[in-house]
Amino acid sequence: MAGDAAAGGAGGGDARRSRIVRGMGDDAAVVRAEPVCVTSVDAMVEGVHFRLQEGWASAAEVGHRAMAGALSDIAAMGAQAGEAYLVLGLSAGFEEERALELVRSAAALAASVGASVAGGDVVGAPVLLVSVTAVGWAGSPDELVGRDGARVGDLVGVTGTLGSAAAALALMSGEAKLGPRSEPALARARRPLPRVAEGRALARAGVHAMIDVSDGLVADAAHLGRAGGAQLRIDVEALPVHAGVAEVAAQLGQPAWRLAASGGEDYELCFCASPEDRELVERALAALGTVGVSWVGEVRAGAPGARLSGEGSEDAGVEGFEHRW
């Protein structure tokens, strides 16, 4: 990727730049390594993950969301954000200025969580394709959190609020009408924030398992359950529902918890922690002053996966999110 393509937001302070020996402008990036490298690759395709048309997504929003998806995986491991590499497949008619807008938006989000865009590539493609490789760092494997550590008796927690992405999809597809209270959900879905600092804080607080909510809470909790050989029981009445979701859910004839449980791309963190560490986890997140934690269930013995309880949710048939744009 040419240096000018990302110059508008690649930024990053001295701490981030000190790792990059050679970045954009050379044939390959050269980065000073730390003991443990964490790598995530995420791709978004026009017509599947987004639509470039009025009312759906601008070029800047596409860039932001693509970067958010990759960095959210780094957050879920509890790693420190490092470098990001951006590949653009540009379709015919996608102007240079829009491409620059996309890259600058992606780079600005990266910089906001301590990452730097260190390189990438630009190619032609039948439709717009955005692929982000995000790299994170840790001092040792023990600093990281995987999916497989859930223990019977653990509490299940989630950061922030849920349901905005599902509500936004209903609004953009015309299934629901935008109202005065649903605007916050739409705005947040267009520019979600990866919880990188929160992931590191949770890892330091000793959580046993963690995953980002990209496929929907019920699906991602099931991933934790299967990886840990236990069952995560989720109380739908305890789910933190984002502002405006209830207004959309009412139009759809559904309870608000259903959107919060099934909607993907909220990019919050779902984790399992010992009851003895509950206050430690709460203090760790409170110290950041960004988002709180909601305790939404517990880990039990049973068929590995996840199960819902509360408010008529038993056998409700709630599924995770599948891209269908």
N, C-alpha and C positions, 0 to 999 in steps of 0.2 A: 504494500500500500504506500503510495507516495506520501512524503512527510506532510505536505499541505493538507491532505485529506482529513487528518485528525488533529491538526494543530489547534483548531478552535476550542477544544475542550480536553485534550489529553492531559494537560496540566500536571498536577501532582506536586506536592512539596518536596523538599530536599530528601526527606526520609524515604519517599517512594522512589525518587529518581536515583538514589544512591545504589539501588540494586541493578539498575539498567546501565550496562557498560556501553552497549550499542543498541539503539532502537531503530525507529523509522529512518529510512535513508540508506541503510545497508541491506545486503541480501538476506540477512537473518538477524534476529535479535540475540544479543548476548546479555545474560542476566547473572548476577552473583547469586549463587544458590544458598539456601539455608538447609538445615539437616533434612527436613521432610517436605516434599512437594505434593500438593493436592491439586488435581487437574479436573476440570469439568468442561465438557463440550456441549453446547446447546444450539439448536438451529430453529429458525422460524421461516415459514414458507407462505408467500402470498396466496390467499384463497383457502389456506388450511388454518393458519394461526392468526391471520389478520386480513383485513380488506383495506386497500388504499382508495377510499372513497369518502365523500362527505358524510359525517356522522359516525364514521367508524374509527379510522386512525390516520394521523398525519405521519409524515416521514420521521419527524422528531419523536413521536410516540412509539413508532416501530423500533427505532434505535434504542430508546430507553427500555422498552419491554424486553428486547433481545438481551441487552446487557443485564437486566434484572434477573432474568431466568438463569443465566450462567452463574452470576455472583451469588444467587440464592443457594445454589448447590454448595458453594464454598462455605456459606454461612451455616448450612446444615451440618457440616463436618466440624464446626468450631475453629476453622482455620483463619489466619490473618490474610486479608485480600492482598494480592500481589500484582501480577500483570494480566492484561487481557489482550487477546489477538482477535481481530475482527475481519471476517471474510464477507464481502458483498458480491452477490450475483445480481447484476443490474439488468433489468428487462429493457427492451426497446422503448424509448419514450420517457424513461425515468431520468430526469434532467440532472446535470452535475450539481446544481445548487441544492436540489432535494437530497442528493446523496451526501453532500457536505452537511446538510442539516441533520440527517440521520446519524452520521458519525459523530458530530459534535455533541449531540444529545446523549449518545451512548457513552462518550468519553467523559462528559460532565457527571453522569451518574457514577461511573467508575471512580472518578476523582473524589466524589463525595463520601465514598466508603473506604478510601485509602488505597485505591488501585490506580494503575496507569495503563493506558493503551500503548503497547510496545511494538505493534506491527500488525500485519494482516495482508490481505490480497483483494483485488478487484477483478472480477471476470464478468462476461456476458452470460445471461441466463434467460430461459423462456418467461419466468416470472421473477419477481423480487425475492431473493433469498438472503437471509442474514444469519451468519453462523458466528458464534462467539466462543472462543476457548478462554476460560478463566483459570488462572493459576493462583493458588493460595499457598501459604507457608506455615510451618510449625517447627518448634524446637525439637520435638520428639513425637513419635506415634502416640504416646500416652496423653498428649495434649488434645488429641482429636476424639470425636464421638462418631460412632457408626450407627447403623440401624439395629444391630443385633444384641443390644445389651438390656432390653426390657426384662425386669424381674417381677415375679408374682409379688404383689403388695405395693409396687410402685404406684405413685400418682401420675396421672397424665395431664400435662399442661400444654397450653398454647399461648403464644404471644399475640398481642394486638387484638384485632377483630377480624371476622370472617364474613364472607358472603358478597363482598362488593363486586368481585369478578363475575359471579353468576348473575347478579342483578344487572350489571352493565351489559352483559350479553343479551339479556332479555330486552333491555332498553334499545340497544343498537339494532337488534333484529326486528323490532316493532312488536314484539310480544307484549310489551308493557310501554306505557307512556311516561315520559319524564315529568316528574313533579317537583315541587319546591324542596321536598325532603330527600329526594333520590339523587340529586346532583352530586353530593359528596361521594356517593358510591361510584358514580360514573367517573368522576375526576380521579379518584384513587386507582381505579382499575386501569385507566389509561397510563398512569405513571406509578406503578407499584414500587415499593422500596424493599430491597433485599436486606435482611436483618443480620448483617455481617457482625457488627459490634455486639449485638445481642447473642449471636451464636457463640462468639468467643467467651462472653460472660457466662453463658450457661455451661459451656464446657469446663470453665474454671470452677464453677459451682458444683461440678461433679455429677451432672445428669448422666444417666446410663445409656440412653438411646435418643436419637434425634433425626428428624427429617423435615424438609421444607414442604409446605402445603402448596403443591403445584398441580396435583391431580384431584384435589378435594380432600377434606379432612378425613372422611370415612375411608377413602381409598388409601391415603397415606398412613393413617393409623393402622390399617390392615397390613401394610408393608412392614411396619414395626413389629406387629404381632407375629407375623409369619417368620420374620428374621430372628425373633427372640424365642420362638416356640411357645408363645403365650397368647392370651386373648386380652385385647384392650377393650374395656367396656366404657363407652362414651355416653354421657348423660346429655341429651340434646337440650334440656332445659338450662344447662350450664354454659352453653356455647355463647361466646361473645359476638353478638351480631352487629355488623357495621351500620352506622347511621344511614338511613334511607333504604335499607334492604327490606324492612317490614312493609314499606309502602309499595315496593315492587312485588313482593311476595303476595300481598293482598290482591293485586291485580291478576296474578297468576292463579289465584285460588289455592295457594299453598301456605303452610306455616313458614315463618321466617327461618326457623332452624333448618329447614330442608335445604335452602339455598346456602346457608352457612356450612352445612355438613357435606354438601355435594359439589359445590363450586370450586373449580381449580383456579390457579394463578393468583391466589391471594398472597402467596410468598411469605406467609407467617411461618413460625417454627412450631412443630409439635414434638414433644419430648416426654421422656419418662424419668422420674426422679424419686428417690427414696423419700418417704414421709418425713424422716428426720432432717432432710435437706430442704424442706419446703421454705422455711424462713430465709435460708441462705440464698435460694434461687430468687425469692422475691426481692431481697435486698440487692442482689447483683443487678437485676433489671432496673430497680428503682434508682440505683446510682447513675444509670445512663440517662434517665429522664426522657426516654423516648416512648416506649410502650410498656404496658403492664403485662401481667400473666393472669390467665384464667385457668383454674383447675377444673378440668372437664370430665374426669373419669379416673379409673384405676385399672391396674393390670391384674388379671385373674388367671387361675388355671382353667384350661378349656381348649376347645379347638383353636389352633393358632389363627390369628386374624383380628378382626374388630367386630364389635356388636354394639348396636345402639340401644339405649334405654330411655324411658321417660316420654311423656306426652304422646302416647299412641305410636311410638316409633318402632315397636317390636315388629319385625318382619315387614317393615315399611318399603322395602325394595329400593332403598337409597343407594345409588351408584356414584362412582367417581366421575370426574370430568373427562370428556373426550372432545378433542378439537373437531369442530363441525362447521367452521365458518365457510 
